[in-house]
């Protein structure tokens, strides 16, 4: 299994055959290594296609070997870094399964929990970098869980994203004042949720 892939864009099979090959691999392989594209083509359309296929960097030929080596070092150092850990707390088990899939595909470790009463114990076990917490749950609401997390010195600094169907301003304010770092109204786009998760992760590991 390679640590990285350096892929040319143009082959005899087509002017974007390399890009198409990586795009296909991304669909088949869960955690594809970092990809660097190289090409004589400098147009924005090709660069955009390379980025959409999953390319992390794009070098125009002739390639500066020193710059390429430096870029590889940086990408591989990030790969060695311990994956982020995300804890999802929601009583909807089918939704938790969905979270597990999309976040794992993003290269992060996922822990899901359907019983909010176990939240503090699970946090002690998995030590999450970010918690995504549903508001409306039986036995213990997300607001109450958030309060408990913020009361403990060892967990009070962990970023919390509150999910809720409550869209009124007063509800958002209540969620944030309770201790949530962000508030996302249902229904939401997965891309938006992941962007908000990454924003909180940058606070943990800039």
C-alpha positions in Angstrom: 0.0 0.0 0.0 1.7 3.2 -1.1 2.2 6.2 1.2 1.5 8.6 -1.7 0.6 8.6 -5.4 2.2 10.9 -8.0 0.0 10.7 -11.1 0.5 12.2 -14.5 -2.7 13.6 -16.0 -2.3 12.7 -19.7 -1.9 9.1 -21.1 -2.5 7.6 -24.5 -6.0 6.6 -23.2 -7.0 10.2 -22.9 -6.0 13.8 -21.9 -7.4 13.2 -18.4 -6.9 9.5 -18.1 -4.8 9.9 -14.9 -7.5 12.0 -13.3 -10.2 9.4 -14.3 -8.1 6.6 -12.8 -7.7 8.4 -9.4 -11.4 9.2 -9.4 -12.2 5.5 -9.9 -9.8 4.5 -7.1 -11.4 6.9 -4.7 -14.7 5.1 -5.2 -13.2 1.7 -4.6 -10.7 2.4 -1.8 -11.8 3.8 1.5 -8.6 5.7 2.5 -6.7 6.5 -0.7 -3.1 7.9 0.0 -2.5 11.5 -0.9 -2.4 12.1 -4.6 -0.2 14.6 -6.4 -1.0 15.3 -10.1 1.7 16.4 -12.6 1.0 17.6 -16.1 2.0 19.8 -19.0 -1.5 21.2 -18.9 -1.9 24.4 -17.0 -5.6 25.3 -17.7 -8.0 25.8 -14.8 -10.5 23.2 -16.1 -7.9 20.4 -15.7 -6.8 21.6 -12.3 -10.4 21.7 -11.2 -11.0 18.2 -12.5 -7.9 17.0 -10.6 -9.1 18.6 -7.4 -12.5 17.0 -7.7 -11.0 13.6 -8.3 -9.2 13.9 -4.9 -5.9 15.4 -5.9 -4.1 17.2 -3.0 -1.6 19.0 -5.1 -1.0 19.9 -8.8 2.4 20.5 -10.4 3.1 21.8 -13.9 5.9 20.2 -15.9 8.8 20.6 -15.8 8.5 19.7 -12.1 10.7 21.3 -9.5 12.0 18.2 -7.7 12.9 20.0 -4.5 9.5 21.6 -4.3 7.8 18.2 -5.0 9.9 16.5 -2.3 9.0 19.2 0.2 5.3 18.9 -0.6 5.5 15.1 -0.2 7.2 15.5 3.2 4.4 17.8 4.3 1.6 15.5 3.1 3.1 12.4 4.6 3.6 14.1 8.0 -0.1 14.8 8.1 -0.9 11.2 7.2 1.2 10.0 10.2 -0.8 12.3 12.6 -3.3 10.6 14.8 -6.8 10.7 13.2 -9.4 13.1 14.6 -12.0 11.5 16.8 -15.6 12.5 16.5 -18.3 11.5 19.0 -21.9 11.6 17.7 -24.7 11.4 20.3 -28.2 10.9 18.9 -31.1 8.5 19.7 -31.7 7.8 16.0 -29.6 4.7 15.4 -30.1 4.8 11.6 -28.7 8.4 11.6 -25.8 7.3 13.7 -25.0 4.6 11.1 -25.0 7.3 8.4 -22.7 9.5 10.4 -20.3 6.6 10.9 -20.1 6.1 7.2 -19.6 9.7 6.0 -17.1 10.6 8.8 -15.1 7.4 8.4 -14.9 8.1 4.7 -13.3 11.4 5.6 -10.5 9.6 7.4 -11.7 10.3 10.9 -12.3 8.0 13.8 -16.0 7.8 14.8 -17.8 6.8 18.0 -21.6 6.8 18.0 -23.8 6.8 21.1 -27.6 6.4 21.2 -28.0 6.6 25.0 -27.1 10.1 26.2 -26.9 8.8 29.8 -23.7 7.1 28.9 -22.1 10.1 27.3 -19.6 11.0 30.0 -18.4 7.4 30.4 -17.9 7.1 26.6 -16.1 10.4 26.5 -13.6 9.2 29.1 -13.0 6.0 27.0 -12.7 7.5 23.5 -11.5 11.1 24.3 -13.2 12.8 21.3 -11.8 15.9 19.6 -15.3 17.1 18.7 -18.8 16.1 20.0 -21.9 16.4 17.7 -24.9 16.4 20.0 -28.6 16.1 19.2 -30.9 18.3 21.2 -34.1 16.2 21.3 -33.3 12.9 23.0 -35.2 10.8 25.6 -34.1 10.5 29.2 -31.5 13.3 28.8 -31.7 16.3 26.3 -28.7 17.5 24.4 -28.9 20.7 26.5 -28.5 18.7 29.7 -25.7 16.6 28.3 -23.9 19.8 27.2 -24.2 21.3 30.7 -22.7 18.1 32.2 -19.8 18.2 29.8 -19.0 21.8 30.6 -19.1 21.2 34.3 -16.2 18.8 34.2 -12.7 20.4 34.0 -11.3 17.5 31.8 -14.1 17.9 29.2 -15.2 21.5 29.3 -12.9 22.6 26.5 -14.0 20.0 24.0 -15.9 21.6 21.0 -19.6 20.8 20.9 -21.9 21.1 17.8 -25.5 21.1 18.7 -28.0 19.7 16.2 -31.7 20.7 16.5 -34.9 21.1 14.6 -35.5 24.2 16.8 -34.8 27.1 14.5 -36.0 30.0 16.6 -33.4 32.6 17.6 -34.2 32.0 21.3 -33.4 28.3 20.9 -30.1 29.0 19.2 -29.1 31.4 21.9 -30.1 28.9 24.6 -28.0 26.2 23.0 -24.9 28.5 22.6 -25.3 29.9 26.1 -25.5 26.4 27.6 -22.0 25.7 26.1 -22.3 24.6 22.5 -19.7 26.1 20.2 -21.9 25.8 17.1 -25.6 25.3 16.4 -26.9 23.5 13.3 -30.6 23.6 12.4 -32.2 20.4 10.9 -32.5 19.6 8.1 -29.0 20.4 7.0 -26.7 19.4 4.2 -24.0 16.8 5.1 -21.4 19.1 3.5 -22.4 21.9 5.8 -22.1 19.7 8.9 -18.7 18.4 7.8 -17.5 21.9 7.2 -18.6 22.9 10.7 -16.9 19.8 12.2 -13.6 20.7 10.4 -13.9 24.3 11.6 -14.0 23.0 15.2 -11.2 20.6 14.5 -8.9 23.4 13.4 -9.3 24.8 17.0 -8.1 21.5 18.4 -5.2 21.0 16.0 -4.5 24.1 13.9 
